[in-house]
Amino acid sequence: MKILSLRNNLLMTAALLGTHAAMAGTDVWFTPLTESAPVVAPNQLAELSSPWVTPEGISQKNALSLREVEDQILSPNQSIVRVPGLGSSASMFDMLAFDPTGNYLFIPHETSVGAGCSRHNLYDNSTETIFAGDASGNWASDYAAFDPCRWTPNNTLFLAEEWAGLGRVVEILNPMAPPAEIQSRVLESIANVSHEGVNFSSKFEDTIYFIDEFNSGSIYKFVMKKAGDYTVGQTFVLSVDSFLSSGGKPAEDWNQQPAGVVREGAATWVPLTNESGTPLPGITNPFRDGPPNDPRTSTDVFGGRPAADDAGGTPFGRPEDMSVSRLTNGNEVLFVAITSENKILSIEMLDKRNNGRPAKATGKAFVRVMASTATPRNLGFAATTGTLNSPDNISLDALGNVYVIEDAPNGSSTGGDIWFVRDKNSDGVAESIDHFMSIRVNGSEATGMIFNPAVPTEYAVSVQHPISTDLTTVPNGLGDSVWLFNVSNVPNGGFVKKLNNAKGLTNQ
C-alpha cells in the first residue's frame, strides 16, 4: 500500500472534510492550560519569538509583523498601510482570511481612518497592499475600521466597516490580481451596520449572515434573489418570538431590558425589505450611510440599526463574530460571540427550504446559550484560574470544533485567552470550555484566528494594537503581527488522529 506523507494525508483529509459541512464537536485533543499568561514588557524576547502560551506540542512562528514589512532594507518591494499619528492603532491587523489554496493571508487594517487590506504570501514572505484608504489625501474622509475579512464562494473578498466609517461592505472582485489591477465595489444591497461577524451559509447557497456589533445589536441575514448574486436580495433580522410579548424593547441595550424579557428560544427571521431589497413600509432604509451612532439619540446613524428596531429585532450585548456549522441533526447553526454578556450563542436554523432556493417565507430558528461563565472549565483536567472574559471572535477547525477568542486582556498584567468549546454530541450546548491559549504581549488582543483550508493542522492568529506598534513609545517595535501555529506534534496524536479518524484515514 502506498505510504502517504503527513502533509498529503492532511491535504486529502481537508479535501474530504470540505465536501461535507463539519459538525461542531469532538472531545478535547490537548491538555488545557491552567492559568492565563502574565504580560511582559514590549519588545522583550517573549513578544519577539514566542508571544503565546500554548498546550504541549503546538508550534508557533511569526508570519509577518509591521516592523518586518516596513523594513525597506530587508523588504524593498513590500508595502503596508500605517496611518501616521495613531500610535498603537496605526494599523490594527484584524480578521484574517485565507485563499482556498492556503498560500495567501488577507489582513484588514482596522484603523479609525484610511482602512486598507494587505495580501501576504506565506511562501515567499512578501506583503502587498491591495486596498488602501486615504483617497481624499488627508486621512479624514475615507474607509475606516475594516474588521471582517471573508473569502467568498465567488472567490472575491469582503471587507466591512465596524466602529467607524459608514457601515459599508466592500467587495474586492479580484483579490489575487496585481495591486494596480484590483477592482472593488461597495455592496449597496447589504445593510449598513457595525460589521464584524459576516459569513456564508453552508447549506443555503443564497444566504449571508451578518451582525451589528452594538450593545443593542441584532443578527441579520441576506437572501439573494439569485444564488451567487450579492447585489440584489432580501434582508431579515432575527426576533425571538417571545421577546416583544415579554416586554422587550428593541432599541434598548441588552442590560436595560425590563425584568423577565425573553431573548432565547424559538425565533423568527423578520423581513426588513422585499425580495428586491426595497424597504418594507414602516421600516427605516437599512442601506442608509451614516456613522455608527445610537439611533435613540442620533438621526444620522446608518440605517441597519433603526431598521432592526422598527421590525422588532432582538438586541444582544455586542454580538461580534460568528461562524456557521451543522448540528448532529443536520440543521445549520450559527455560533455567535456575545461580548458584553460573556457568552456564546448557538442559533439553530429550522428553515426547511431546498438548498439554494430564495426564501418565500421568513424562516424559523432556535436560540440557545452554547457557553458562558457558568459553563464548566477544563472538565476532567486540572482546573484553570482563567475565566471567560469578553468573548469576541469565533473560529472553526476542520472537525467543526469551536474556538472562542477574547476581546482584550483580562487585566493590565494578565493576557487574554483563547478557549476550546467542547461539544462532543454537537447539540449546540457545550459540556466544557477548555483553556487553549493565552497571549502575553503588552497592550494587545488576539484576533482573527483562522484555520488553513488546505492544511487543517495549521492556523493563524493576529496580534492587534500591541504597545510596540506605537513607534514613539517603542522605537523599532515589532508591532501588529500574524503568527502561524501547527498542532501536528501534540502528544498521543491529538488533532491529527481525530482528523484521520474522521474519514477513516490512517498514517501507515
Number of C-alpha atoms within 10 A of each C-alpha: 4 5 10 14 11 14 14 12 19 22 17 18 23 22 16 12 18 14 8 11 18 21 28 29 23 19 15 21 18 22 19 24 24 18 18 25 24 18 23 19 15 22 21 15 11 16 21 17 13 18 23 20 21 22 19 14 17 18 17 20 15 16 21 22 20 24 17 21 22 18 14 12 9 10 14 11 13 17 19 21 24 20 20 10 11 14 18 22 23 26 31 30 32 31 28 24 26 24 21 14 10 18 16 20 21 26 30 32 34 30 28 24 24 29 31 26 26 21 24 22 17 15 9 8 14 19 24 19 20 24 23 17 21 18 12 10 10 10 17 14 14 18 26 27 29 36 31 28 29 24 21 19 12 11 15 16 22 26 29 31 28 29 23 22 25 24 31 29 25 19 22 22 17 17 22 16 11 11 15 9 11 14 14 16 11 15 18 18 21 26 31 29 34 32 28 27 28 26 23 20 19 18 21 19 19 23 25 20 21 26 26 31 26 27 22 25 29 29 25 25 24 25 28 26 21 16 16 15 12 20 15 21 24 24 29 25 26 26 28 25 22 17 23 17 11 14 14 24 21 25 24 20 16 23 14 12 16 13 10 10 16 18 21 18 16 18 23 20 23 22 25 28 21 16 20 15 24 18 19 14 10 10 19 21 22 25 23 20 20 19 20 26 17 18 17 10 8 11 12 14 22 29 25 32 30 23 27 30 22 15 20 22 33 29 30 25 21 26 32 31 31 27 23 27 25 24 22 15 9 15 16 23 27 22 25 27 31 26 24 20 19 20 24 28 22 26 24 26 22 16 17 10 14 11 11 17 16 20 20 11 11 13 18 19 21 17 21 17 18 23 25 21 14 12 18 15 26 24 16 9 12 11 16 16 10 21 19 23 22 23 30 29 28 26 22 22 20 24 20 22 22 23 23 31 29 25 21 22 26 19 11 11 16 21 29 29 31 28 26 26 29 28 24 19 16 20 18 28 20 24 19 24 28 27 30 24 22 29 27 26 33 24 23 25 25 30 27 28 26 23 24 24 21 22 22 25 23 20 22 23 23 26 24 28 26 25 24 27 32 22 17 13 13 15 11 16 22 23 32 27 24 25 20 20 18 18 22 20 15 18 15 11 16 17 23 23 15 16 22 18 12 16 13 9 16 15 12 9
